[in-house]
Amino acid sequence: MRKSICPSLRISVILLITEDLQINNGVREIGKAFTGCTSLSTLLIPKTVTKITEFAFSGCSNLKVITILNADVSIGKRAFYGCPLETKETLIQKYGETIFK
């Protein structure tokens, strides 16, 4: 267990799962709630998510692995700005460079 601050939430929280995050089924849109969450390293986005907004995960400086189960998800500009994703090139091919810039 590690104390983590997610600046966009403006709260300090104790995260039980500090590195891995699985978004719940039924969630349709992901906003800026995770901006700057530096403890996040692995992310699973379910098929129910159809939109990831601008800056949703920007500044997640330890986010290295992401799995997006919906092939038709819309991803906003800079959604993953500052994220050192291992699959960056694959995501750029599919969604364009703007999701990182």
N, C-alpha and C positions, 0 to 999 in steps of 0.2 A: 504494500500500500504506500502511495506516495502523494504528497500534497501537490496539487497542480492548480495553476491559475489560468483560466480561459478568459482573457481580457474582454472579449466580445460579450460574455455573459455577465461581466462586472461583478463576479463573485469568486470567492476562493472555495474550492471544493476538495473533498477527499475522494479520489477515484479508486474504486475497488479493482477495476480493470484499467490499468494505466496506459497500456500500449495498444490493445486491440479494441476496436469498436465495430459492432455490427448494428447497423440501423435497423429498427424494427420493421417487419412487414406491415404494410398499411400506410406507411409514411409516403407521401407523394412528392413533397418538395423539401429540399434542404436549403436553408438560408444561411446567414452568416454566423450561426450559433457556435461554430467550431473555429472561427478565425483566431489564429495565434495559440492554439492548443498544442504546445510543444511536446507534450508527453505522448501524443498520438503517433503510432508507427505503422499500424495495420488497419485497413478500413474495408468493410464489406457493405456494399450498397445493394439492396434487394431489387427485384424486378418491379416492385410497386412504385419506386421513385422514378418520376418522369422529368423532373427538373432539379438541377443544382444551380443555385444562383451565383451571381458575381461574388467573388471573394469568400465563398462558403468555407473553404479550407485554407485560405491564404495564410502564410506565416506558420503553418504547421511544419516546423523545420526538421522534424524527425519522421515525417510521414514518408515511408519508403514503398509500401505495398498497398495497392488498391485493387479491389475486384468490383466491377460494375456489372450486375446481372441483367440489366435492361439495355439491350443494344441500341435502343432508340432514345435514350435519355438525352435531354437538352442540357448542355453545360455552359454556364455563363463565362464571360471574360474574367480572367485572373482567378478563377475558382480555385486553382491549385498553385497560385503564385508563391514562390519561395519554398515549394515542397520538393525534396530530392527523390522523387519517385523513381524506382528501378525500371518501371515500364513507361517512362516519359516518352520515348520515341514512338512506341505503339499508340499511346494516347494522342500524340500530335498527329499521327497519320489518320486516326479516326475522327478526332474532334477539332483539329487545327491548333496552331501555336497560341492562339488568343487565350486558351484556358490557363496558360502559364505566364502570359505577359500582360 
